[in-house]
Amino acid sequence: VSSVPGLQADCEELLGAFQQADTVRFERFAELWRERRFHTIFYGRIRALERNKVTKKTLELAQQYFLPPYTFQIRVGALYLLYGLYSTQLCQPKQKIRIALKDWPEIQRFQQDLINSQHYDAAYIFRTLRLARAFHFTAMPKLLNYRTKKKIPENEFKEEFKDPSNRVNTLITNDVLEELMNIHDHYQKMKCVISADKSQPDKALSLIKDDFVVTLKDITLEHQEWQKNRMKLFLNAKETDEKSNRKEEGTLLESEGSERANALARIKYRSYSAVVEASKSRRHRQVKLESSESGTNCGKSPSRSKKNSRRPQPARRRDSLE
Amino acid sequence: QESHAVGKRPHNPTDLVAEGDLLLTLSIFYPVIFQKHKDHKPNQTVLVLGSQKLTELRDSISCVSDLQIGGEFSSQPDQAPEHISKDLYKSAFFYFEGIFYNDKRYPECRDLSRTIIEWSESHDRGYGNLQSVKMEDYTFNDLSLKIGFPYLFCHQGNCEHIIIITDIRLVHHDDCLDRNLYPLLIKKHWLCTRKCFVCKMYTARWVTNKDSLAPEDPCFFCDVCFRMLHYDAEGNKLGEFLAYPYVDPGIFN
């Protein structure tokens, strides 16, 4: 069964707005949630089986934003989103949020970060979820199902939500730099010990650059700066791109639709414009050329598209694994 | 799906599922897979506790091959068959991660996996060290398992079911906490039952071969139609035929 249509877009819109708001206060998130009447996302599923399935998928989607590589703000937003979704769901008993064993230490670290940074509202929300027993502690993050899918859709999450992947930073961490410094100092001291002049190493022993650790640190910082700037540029470009794209898209769609209409109109015009003039004796019954552009043409296309969308869905198997 | 047992608590507090116990979700597949099952293979979904023995799962698997009654009964249709296959052929094994867990609870149980182990050891087939142990000595907590990996359950000598573990998680407050209800069946495939050729109403209980009175071979009958067609008022056999009791796979619906 495919993903819930529109779900990802809605969640990303909400999280995007939260990111824009540039705060991690729950108050702000709650405002955004209420503005959108987000709780209505669960409406419209009448049968319990479907309700359970959709709720599970909704929680599964939201849960993904709660873990790395997403930025701190997005992760807090995801926490609030999970809280909102868990509380407002219509299933009884409530569908749970799955947390895999491998992710649990990271989440604990996150919780500790929240407390250390004094984001007590977020920490409280998390604690509330724990007390409400909202979590299933699982071995694997995704619940398996065994339908043979034609294609497994790869979730493409927004780049703006993610922390820029910084492999240089993960390799050259503060710990690593400190250790390198220590080793370097130790190495220097060793060289001194075996040299003639105890205060400095022999010239013959100078095989490496003395300040290489500092240089390494500088290079890493430079890289970080560069990446930040690049990200900013990329985002700016994307924004202006999107705006112009949207306009383009609009006119493109417009032109596609109107192209057809135009073509039809042209054909009709050609066939009907050749109006036979009535003979003089029947002058009062001249054939009048009526324009049909606003009439049946528009009437036809919408109904045809409606027909296509109402094509019967492939018969749902009675005994699905989900 | 699980709604029937959700939140259940036992009468006897010693039957309460312990906190920290594991809950495994297993899919046990139907042995014969037809072309029509290409997209969705029929299976049953069972919840089992980590602390439960493998034998408890074995006993809970319902397969129609266990109910087969061997023998030809055209001459004595009223004779109640003595044993179903489940009683006669008690051997079974599970295969998880290179180890065969054989049911050895009864004296009649044989090591069905021996053939496989001998075959694998006879030449260097690259299967490593396959072992055979007793099913009743192990719980699920003792096993190393892969989620989503196909394992095997074999009974009746050659009836094989693929088993896949689809989920493992900690037991939750909202789950059914009555130990006696586990292994808990939460989903079952639905099979079409074969109906009697004559009345088309009742499920077939007999199948005949080389039947001079039947239009096809094999032909399926419900009990009433079978007797009415093949025996006279005194119970004498009419015509030539071989008759076997038939157990329909849909019997568990």
Interface residues (C-beta under 8 A of the other chain):
Chain A: A48 L49 P93 K94 K96 R98 R133 H136 F137 T138 A139 M140 L143 L144 N145 Y146 R147 T148 R317 R318 D319 S320 L321
Chain B: Q1 S3 V6 G7 S27 K38 D39 H40 K41 P42 N43 T45 I147 G148 I164 T166 D167 I168 R169 L170 H172 H173 D174 K187 K188 H189 W190
